[in-house]
Amino acid sequence: MNTTDRVDMAELELAEIEQHLADMQVPRFHGRQIFQWIYRRGITDLKAMTDLGRELRETLRERLVVGMPAVTKREQSSDGTTKFLLQLADGHLIESVFIPDTPSQTFCISTQVGCAMKCGFCLTGTMGLARHLTAGEIAEQFHISFPSISHHLDLLKQAKLVLAEKEGQFVYYSLNTTVVDDILKWLMQFKTKKK
């Protein structure tokens, strides 16, 4: 099975991961373990998920993948603004920007490759719209930028964009996909109204 045939777990909710594992005759509880490695510990390499047996990890690596964009460039300005140039699995490039020097600690994420607005002053606008990002590709931008925004998580929690769960001495953070879905639906209303 080649890379393109493997299921990308970054695109799946917990229940979908559990179901996919069950379809592979793997106990469902391993889905929760994998989910915690990815979204609570920030580990995306199946080989590093040490609470899964070695043989199981090898089996999963043949059939599953955790698709994360590659950070091809990271720039940080003197005010702490950090820009990430990310390459997606299909080779397209997108940008994410964290701007700490604002009242709300702004984190700009991409929801599309390119832009359909065609604004002459904007490089992205001149590219045209190539495609919309998947939910997983949008969520992965938060994961990639985690080190740059870790000290601002309290603000993200207050906005209910990030959920925090304390387990022993650790606090695990996860993306509240319900809020992201609501924002995307709201944004899509504008596109529908233009037609």
Sine and cosine of phi, psi and omega as CSV:
sin_phi,cos_phi,sin_psi,cos_psi,sin_omega,cos_omega
0.00,0.00,0.80,-0.60,0.00,-1.00
-1.00,0.03,0.09,-1.00,-0.10,-1.00
-0.84,0.54,-0.63,0.78,-0.06,-1.00
-0.95,0.30,-0.30,0.95,0.03,-1.00
-1.00,0.05,-0.23,0.97,-0.03,-1.00
-0.98,0.20,0.56,-0.83,0.02,-1.00
-0.98,0.21,0.75,-0.66,0.01,-1.00
-1.00,0.03,0.95,-0.33,-0.03,-1.00
-0.93,0.37,-0.34,0.94,0.04,-1.00
-0.92,0.40,-0.30,0.95,0.01,-1.00
-1.00,-0.04,-0.02,1.00,-0.14,-0.99
-0.93,-0.38,0.58,-0.81,0.18,-0.98
-0.98,0.22,0.22,-0.98,-0.02,-1.00
-0.82,0.58,-0.75,0.66,-0.03,-1.00
-0.87,0.49,-0.57,0.82,0.02,-1.00
-0.94,0.33,-0.61,0.79,0.07,-1.00
-0.89,0.45,-0.72,0.69,0.01,-1.00
-0.86,0.51,-0.68,0.73,0.00,-1.00
-0.92,0.40,-0.65,0.76,0.01,-1.00
-0.88,0.47,-0.67,0.74,0.04,-1.00
-0.90,0.43,-0.67,0.74,0.03,-1.00
-0.87,0.50,-0.64,0.77,0.06,-1.00
-0.89,0.46,-0.44,0.90,0.03,-1.00
-1.00,0.00,0.10,0.99,-0.04,-1.00
0.92,0.38,0.50,0.87,0.05,-1.00
-0.95,-0.31,0.73,-0.68,-0.01,-1.00
-0.80,0.60,0.67,-0.74,-0.06,-1.00
-0.85,0.53,-0.55,0.84,-0.09,-1.00
-0.87,0.50,-0.38,0.92,0.05,-1.00
-0.92,0.40,-0.41,0.91,0.05,-1.00
-0.88,0.48,-0.68,0.74,0.03,-1.00
-0.91,0.41,-0.63,0.78,0.03,-1.00
-0.88,0.47,-0.73,0.68,0.00,-1.00
-0.89,0.46,-0.70,0.71,0.00,-1.00
-0.85,0.52,-0.68,0.73,0.01,-1.00
-0.92,0.39,-0.62,0.78,0.06,-1.00
-0.87,0.50,-0.70,0.71,-0.08,-1.00
-0.95,0.30,-0.81,0.59,-0.20,-0.98
-0.99,-0.12,-0.20,0.98,0.03,-1.00
-0.92,-0.39,-0.49,0.87,-0.01,-1.00
-0.95,-0.30,-0.22,0.98,0.03,-1.00
0.97,0.24,0.34,0.94,-0.01,-1.00
-0.99,-0.16,0.81,-0.59,-0.02,-1.00
-0.89,-0.45,-0.07,1.00,0.02,-1.00
-1.00,-0.02,0.90,-0.45,-0.03,-1.00
-0.85,0.52,-0.50,0.86,0.01,-1.00
-0.89,0.45,-0.46,0.89,-0.07,-1.00
-1.00,0.04,-0.08,1.00,-0.03,-1.00
-0.99,0.11,0.98,0.18,-0.25,-0.97
-0.96,0.29,-0.19,0.98,0.09,-1.00
-1.00,0.08,0.01,1.00,0.17,-0.99
-0.99,-0.15,0.64,-0.77,0.01,-1.00
-0.87,0.49,0.47,-0.88,-0.04,-1.00
-0.84,0.54,-0.70,0.71,-0.01,-1.00
-0.91,0.42,-0.66,0.75,0.04,-1.00
-0.89,0.45,-0.68,0.73,0.01,-1.00
-0.86,0.51,-0.67,0.74,0.01,-1.00
-0.91,0.42,-0.66,0.75,0.04,-1.00
-0.88,0.47,-0.71,0.71,-0.02,-1.00
-0.91,0.42,-0.62,0.79,0.00,-1.00
-0.89,0.46,-0.46,0.89,0.03,-1.00
-0.97,0.26,-0.45,0.89,-0.13,-0.99
-0.91,-0.42,-0.31,0.95,-0.09,-1.00
-0.78,-0.62,0.35,-0.94,0.06,-1.00
-0.54,-0.84,0.46,-0.89,0.16,-0.99
-0.93,-0.37,0.98,-0.17,-0.08,-1.00
-0.97,0.22,0.92,-0.39,0.06,-1.00
-0.87,-0.49,0.68,-0.74,0.07,-1.00
-0.92,0.40,0.51,-0.86,0.04,-1.00
-1.00,0.05,0.72,-0.69,0.08,-1.00
-0.99,0.17,0.96,-0.28,-0.02,-1.00
-1.00,0.02,-0.36,0.93,0.03,-1.00
-0.38,-0.92,0.64,-0.77,0.06,-1.00
-0.70,-0.71,0.84,-0.54,0.01,-1.00
-0.85,-0.53,0.67,-0.75,0.04,-1.00
-0.78,-0.62,0.78,-0.63,0.00,-1.00
-1.00,0.00,0.10,-1.00,-0.05,-1.00
-0.91,0.42,-0.41,0.91,0.03,-1.00
-1.00,0.05,0.05,1.00,0.03,-1.00
1.00,-0.09,-0.14,0.99,0.05,-1.00
-0.86,0.51,0.77,-0.64,-0.04,-1.00
-0.85,-0.53,0.81,-0.58,0.01,-1.00
-0.93,-0.36,0.75,-0.66,0.02,-1.00
-0.92,-0.38,0.79,-0.62,0.17,-0.99
-0.98,-0.20,0.88,-0.48,-0.11,-0.99
-0.90,-0.43,0.68,-0.73,0.07,-1.00
-0.96,-0.27,0.83,-0.56,-0.01,-1.00
-0.99,0.16,0.18,-0.98,-0.04,-1.00
-0.85,0.53,-0.51,0.86,-0.02,-1.00
-1.00,0.03,0.11,0.99,0.05,-1.00
1.00,-0.07,-0.25,0.97,0.03,-1.00
-0.91,0.40,0.47,-0.88,0.02,-1.00
-0.94,-0.34,0.63,-0.78,0.10,-0.99
-0.69,-0.72,0.22,-0.97,0.04,-1.00
-0.82,-0.57,0.52,-0.85,0.18,-0.98
-0.75,-0.66,0.58,-0.81,-0.04,-1.00
-0.70,-0.72,0.74,-0.67,0.11,-0.99
-0.95,-0.31,0.83,-0.56,-0.03,-1.00
-0.87,-0.49,0.99,-0.13,-0.07,-1.00
-0.97,0.23,-0.37,0.93,-0.11,-0.99
-1.00,0.02,0.76,0.65,0.09,-1.00
-0.72,-0.69,0.34,-0.94,0.00,-1.00
-0.85,0.52,-0.51,0.86,-0.04,-1.00
-0.96,-0.28,0.14,0.99,-0.03,-1.00
0.81,0.58,0.96,0.26,-0.14,-0.99
-0.96,0.28,0.69,-0.72,0.12,-0.99
-0.79,-0.61,0.94,-0.35,-0.02,-1.00
-1.00,-0.09,0.80,-0.60,0.03,-1.00
-0.87,-0.49,0.38,-0.92,0.07,-1.00
-1.00,0.01,0.60,-0.80,0.12,-0.99
-0.88,-0.47,-0.09,1.00,-0.01,-1.00
-0.59,-0.81,0.37,-0.93,0.20,-0.98
-1.00,-0.08,0.91,-0.41,-0.08,-1.00
0.99,0.14,-0.21,-0.98,-0.04,-1.00
-0.45,-0.90,0.62,-0.78,-0.02,-1.00
-1.00,0.04,-0.08,1.00,-0.10,-0.99
-0.95,0.30,-0.46,0.89,0.06,-1.00
0.85,0.52,0.60,0.80,0.07,-1.00
-0.93,0.36,0.78,-0.63,-0.05,-1.00
-0.91,0.42,-0.43,0.90,-0.05,-1.00
-1.00,0.07,-0.11,0.99,-0.11,-0.99
-0.91,-0.42,0.84,-0.55,-0.01,-1.00
-0.87,0.50,-0.69,0.73,0.01,-1.00
-0.88,0.47,-0.63,0.77,0.01,-1.00
-0.90,0.44,-0.55,0.84,-0.01,-1.00
-0.96,0.26,-0.25,0.97,0.00,-1.00
-0.97,0.26,-0.40,0.91,-0.14,-0.99
0.99,0.17,0.18,-0.98,-0.02,-1.00
-1.00,0.00,0.88,-0.48,0.03,-1.00
-1.00,0.03,-0.73,0.68,0.02,-1.00
-0.10,-0.99,0.24,-0.97,0.11,-0.99
-1.00,0.07,0.51,-0.86,0.07,-1.00
-0.98,0.19,0.46,-0.89,0.11,-0.99
-0.98,0.22,0.26,-0.97,0.04,-1.00
-0.86,0.51,-0.63,0.77,0.01,-1.00
-0.90,0.44,-0.66,0.75,0.01,-1.00
-0.91,0.41,-0.55,0.83,0.05,-1.00
-0.94,0.35,-0.74,0.67,-0.02,-1.00
-0.89,0.45,-0.58,0.81,-0.03,-1.00
-0.89,0.46,-0.42,0.91,0.03,-1.00
-0.90,0.44,-0.59,0.81,0.06,-1.00
-0.91,0.41,-0.67,0.74,-0.03,-1.00
-0.89,0.45,-0.71,0.71,-0.02,-1.00
-0.89,0.46,-0.64,0.76,-0.12,-0.99
-1.00,0.02,0.04,1.00,-0.09,-1.00
-0.75,0.66,-0.73,0.69,-0.01,-1.00
-0.87,0.50,-0.53,0.85,-0.03,-1.00
-0.98,0.22,-0.42,0.91,-0.07,-1.00
-0.93,-0.38,0.08,1.00,-0.12,-0.99
-0.84,0.55,-0.59,0.81,-0.02,-1.00
-0.98,0.22,-0.04,1.00,0.02,-1.00
-0.93,-0.37,0.26,0.97,-0.06,-1.00
-0.90,0.44,-0.51,0.86,0.02,-1.00
-0.85,0.52,-0.64,0.76,0.02,-1.00
-0.92,0.39,-0.64,0.77,0.03,-1.00
-0.92,0.39,-0.59,0.81,0.05,-1.00
-0.92,0.40,-0.66,0.76,0.02,-1.00
-0.88,0.48,-0.55,0.84,0.03,-1.00
-0.99,0.13,-0.02,1.00,0.00,-1.00
0.88,0.47,0.43,0.90,0.09,-1.00
-1.00,0.07,-0.44,0.90,0.00,-1.00
-0.80,-0.60,0.70,-0.72,0.04,-1.00
-0.97,-0.25,0.60,-0.80,0.00,-1.00
-0.87,-0.50,0.66,-0.76,0.02,-1.00
-0.70,-0.71,0.81,-0.58,-0.02,-1.00
-1.00,-0.05,0.78,-0.62,0.08,-1.00
-0.77,-0.64,0.95,-0.30,-0.04,-1.00
0.88,0.47,-0.81,-0.59,-0.02,-1.00
-1.00,0.01,0.02,1.00,-0.06,-1.00
-0.95,-0.32,0.53,-0.85,0.16,-0.99
-0.91,-0.42,0.82,-0.57,0.00,-1.00
-0.95,-0.31,0.71,-0.70,-0.03,-1.00
-0.94,-0.35,0.59,-0.81,0.08,-1.00
-0.62,-0.78,0.45,-0.90,0.00,-1.00
-0.97,0.24,0.75,-0.66,0.07,-1.00
-0.99,0.12,1.00,-0.04,-0.10,-0.99
-0.92,0.39,-0.37,0.93,0.03,-1.00
-0.88,0.47,-0.70,0.72,0.01,-1.00
-0.91,0.41,-0.68,0.74,0.01,-1.00
-0.89,0.46,-0.68,0.73,0.05,-1.00
-0.86,0.51,-0.69,0.73,0.01,-1.00
-0.88,0.47,-0.67,0.75,0.01,-1.00
-0.90,0.44,-0.70,0.72,0.01,-1.00
-0.90,0.44,-0.66,0.75,0.04,-1.00
-0.88,0.48,-0.67,0.74,0.01,-1.00
-0.89,0.46,-0.70,0.72,0.02,-1.00
-0.90,0.43,-0.60,0.80,-0.02,-1.00
-0.93,0.37,-0.40,0.92,0.05,-1.00
-0.88,0.48,-0.59,0.81,0.00,-1.00
-0.92,0.39,-0.65,0.76,0.03,-1.00
-0.90,0.44,-0.68,0.74,-0.02,-1.00
-0.90,0.43,-0.64,0.77,-0.02,-1.00
-0.91,0.41,-0.50,0.87,-0.02,-1.00
-0.95,0.32,-0.44,0.90,-0.05,-1.00
-0.96,0.29,0.00,0.00,0.00,0.00
